[in-house]
Amino acid sequence: MADQAAIDKVVKDLHWLGHDCFRLERPQGPIYFDPYEIKGGPQASLILVSHDHFDHCSADDLAKISGPDTVIVTEPDSAAKLSGDVRVLKPGQSLEVAGVQVVAVPAYNLNKDFHPRAKKWLGFIVTVDGVRLYHAGDTDYIPEMDQLRVDVALLPVSGTYVMTAAEAVAAAQAIGPQLAIPMHYGAIVGDLNDAQQFAKALEGLVPVRILPKEN
């Protein structure tokens, strides 16, 4: 696992732009996760798109932050809707791009039909300066999470389409990151109360930080 100073630096450079969207600042250019309803921002070196639902795979939002050198990593359904340097991964596959290792991991629902396992949609683990950052995508608490070893976990908490705050608590305890950050609230479904419930339930178990929305 990464040391605390490296984790602190990555988290300092991590900005929540609402819903499942984050921007991770890097000297080589920022990494964006699932840009949706963003105002714009610095040109991306790398954009990770978890699946093809409109609030995760938004060509209009990607255009705001894409340039000639931007690499997009996603799954086949999203790739069919996007243009540029698009690279496709399936769960279990990985690649290195812009000095970052990207590992695709499963993301799916267990007891609802919004994100079927058969679609092979994605979460991502990226390694930046030795820190393993996990963006879970749209998912329930699935068995594969028990095997993850990451330093920072970005976990959905809103329920309805993804796991509830209580289910995300169980996921965080199984994963055991150095820090958990709630996401997937404040747009479409869920609100700050979901994030606060998540943080309160993990007191003394897993450190949690609720990031302010910056977009």
Beta strands, then each sheet from edge to edge (+ up, - down):
strand 1: 14-18
strand 2: 21-24
strand 3: 31-33
strand 4: 46-48
strand 5: 71-74
strand 6: 85-88
strand 7: 94-97
strand 8: 100-106
strand 9: 122-128
strand 10: 131-135
strand 11: 152-156
strand 12: 179-183
sheet 1: 1+ 2- 3+ 4+ 5+ 6+
sheet 2: 7+ 8- 9+ 10- 11- 12-
end
